[in-house]
Each structure stands twice: as C-alpha cells, then as structure tokens.
C-alpha cells in the first residue's frame, strides 16, 4: 500500500532461526519489462481462464488482463487485494483456493509466480494443494510455478538451515518465515523452495507432471500439466 | 563489514513495541560531502584532541584525521572497530568510555554524531554519562551531539510510543531497540531522541551547558561547553 502510494518500502523477512533478510518490495509492482526473465518467458504458456494465486498487488494479473485474458486474483492479504483492485485488477478476491472460489469454477492456467511455489509449504501440504488444484483445472489445465533451487550456491548459513530441516524430516528448503513492515507482522508460515528434482517427486501422483522447466540459473518456472495417471 | 566489502546491506531496527524499521546503512560510510548539513556545519566546532564516541566504521574519525586532527574512535562493536581500522582510523578501540580509555586521557572535543546523542539513553543514565564526559574534557572541552526532535511531525505510531514512555515515567523519546542483520542481533538497548528543551534540561548540573544548536529542521547538532556551575 505504501509503495503503491509512492513511498519507499523495504520488506523485512524474519526466519525462525533468528535471521532477518530484507528485500526490495518494488518487485511486487514491477511492470512486465522488469520481471525476471523466466517469468517473462512463462507468459507464452498462459492461456484461457487464469487463476493468479497469491496475486499480491496484482503484478501478474494486470499484465494478463492487459493481454485480454480473464484472470481471477486470490490473496490472503486483504490489504494486498485492496491495492490490486485500486491498480485495476477486475476480479481480486481475499482468501484461499478453499474459500475464495465458487463451486464449479475451473481454470485453464493456474499461476504460482514470484516464488509462490512456496505456497506448497512442504511435502504433505504440497501434495494436497496440487491435488486441490487438479480439481480446479480444465482438461488442458496448466500450473506455472516459480521458485529457485535453494541448494544452488547456498551460503553456509543457508546450508545449516536446510540440514536442520532434514534432521526434522522436512524437505530442506522449507523456510518458516514471517514478513514484517513497521507495525505489521504476518503470522509465521512455511514457504517451500524446491529443487527441480524435489518438485518432480512432489508432483508424482497428484494429477500433475512436469512438462518443462523454464530456467534462469538457480531460478525457474515449472510448467505442470495433467498427468494421465491421475 | 558487508557494506565496506561492496555488498548491499540494509539495517533492520526492531523496536520493543513490535515495530521494525529499515535504514540505508550506507550513511555509516558516507564521505563528508554526503553528510547531513548540520554535521558538515558542526565540523567547524571541532578542535584539538577528539574522542569519537560510537565511531562505527569511522565515518567521522576518518574525515577529522584527514584534516590533521588527533582522533580516538571508540565503539562497543568489535566488528565496527575492525572495519574502522581497515578503513584507516589510526586509533580505534573496542569498548566504552569506562573501558576503552586510559587514566588521564583528556579531550578537547567529544563527538556524539550520527544520532549518537542516543547513547545518553535516558534521563538518569544521560546525566551520568554527561558527568563522566565532563571528567574527560579539557578546560575548553566541547561536546557535539547529534539528534532530532522526535515530537516534530511524529506519526500517530510514534506518538503512541512516546505517550507509553511518559506513562512509564521515561522521557518520551527513549526508544528500546535492537539492530538486526542476517544472523546477527545486538542486545536490546535504549536510544534517546531528545527535543532541544529536553536536552537543555538534561544537561543542567552535569558540568555542561548548551552553547548553541546547529539546526536542520527537526535534526540538530548540539554544541555543549563547560558550565561554570559544575
């Protein structure tokens, strides 16, 4: 909201091991030309009716609307949805896939961009969300999910965190985070960063298979399509 | 250390009411031409042997050395002192005025710049530190202390915090903070932001009087000189 109003805003991400990281929040408002290359390239795989999960301030929804597509943006943050609407997203809804959609709504493309693959949260929850998304997808339905390989060039600090996760039986790249900004703090939540191999394994048996990875160094957008085994 | 090595670094300041704020840490390395105007103007009041309290990465010490002055930099942060030394501060010491100085060391100018008036911490501790500094000062000794009036154009959020302080019998502008950066966190400590009136009152009876304020909107550098009443 502050950024959209032209103020400077730095996002503070706190991790449950006591680390804090800061990020330039401007990416949430970035126009298409400033997107990461893998996300720009992923746009050619978008078709039909689109669900933009974790739409935030509407960065991706706005671009797709501009291209004439029908987009439903969904975000758990009421303030983000308010900003998305103000910026012109025609159909932005507060909630989750479980609460924000009407019975029978189907989508040809489901977007988890901007590292929103993180919403898979972990192994069990991730499989469950992929199965839920399979029920929301048309026959030709696709998921585009953005993440990066957390093990690629990981710092010593990151490696320790991933090792701790594995000792606890989790996928290495599950980060327990909360986002803070001035007097605001989100609840703590798990964000999954997965290697390509981990994602491939996670998708097995959920109704989805990896059709391709759009790569950019450690970063990628995974294109998932319907699996006949589902 | 990261900034001095050319990395991007954002300082996260956490306040005890759950707020977080971010700051551009580059000011700690800023050359004279990029300093706040009141600090540039304050340099004409520096003379003789100088104590730079809370010298950090040596921003002020380096400039004064360059001008040919003898400067002792003191900081509680061993890493900051390491950076100050690497950047060329000839005499940078880890500790406080109580631990880092040798018996009998005296100074003509004592610097509390870059909001280091904050080291006064509060009413009681502030008076005590001013009395200690009086014992370290020569006859013509001066303190240059930087701060800003916290009540000038304070946000609603800030006003609530100041009111809470006053209900607890503290000066309004005492902020209980800790600084976080990646895996590092300082202990919690009190930082005083004082109006000109509050500082004037605080100095009374400590051996110091306000000789002048060098003003820049809410910001100022106070010039304190020896008080005959001391």
HADDOCK unambig.tbl for C-alpha pairs under 7 A between the chains (distance, minus, plus):
assign (segid A and resid 10 and name CA) (segid B and resid 22 and name CA) 6.69 0.50 0.50
assign (segid A and resid 18 and name CA) (segid B and resid 183 and name CA) 6.34 0.50 0.50
assign (segid A and resid 19 and name CA) (segid B and resid 182 and name CA) 4.81 0.50 0.50
assign (segid A and resid 19 and name CA) (segid B and resid 183 and name CA) 4.38 0.50 0.50
assign (segid A and resid 20 and name CA) (segid B and resid 180 and name CA) 6.76 0.50 0.50
assign (segid A and resid 20 and name CA) (segid B and resid 181 and name CA) 6.02 0.50 0.50
assign (segid A and resid 20 and name CA) (segid B and resid 182 and name CA) 4.73 0.50 0.50
assign (segid A and resid 20 and name CA) (segid B and resid 183 and name CA) 6.74 0.50 0.50
assign (segid A and resid 21 and name CA) (segid B and resid 182 and name CA) 5.72 0.50 0.50
assign (segid A and resid 22 and name CA) (segid B and resid 10 and name CA) 6.69 0.50 0.50
assign (segid A and resid 180 and name CA) (segid B and resid 20 and name CA) 6.76 0.50 0.50
assign (segid A and resid 181 and name CA) (segid B and resid 20 and name CA) 6.02 0.50 0.50
assign (segid A and resid 182 and name CA) (segid B and resid 19 and name CA) 4.81 0.50 0.50
assign (segid A and resid 182 and name CA) (segid B and resid 20 and name CA) 4.72 0.50 0.50
assign (segid A and resid 182 and name CA) (segid B and resid 21 and name CA) 5.70 0.50 0.50
assign (segid A and resid 183 and name CA) (segid B and resid 18 and name CA) 6.32 0.50 0.50
assign (segid A and resid 183 and name CA) (segid B and resid 19 and name CA) 4.36 0.50 0.50
assign (segid A and resid 183 and name CA) (segid B and resid 20 and name CA) 6.72 0.50 0.50
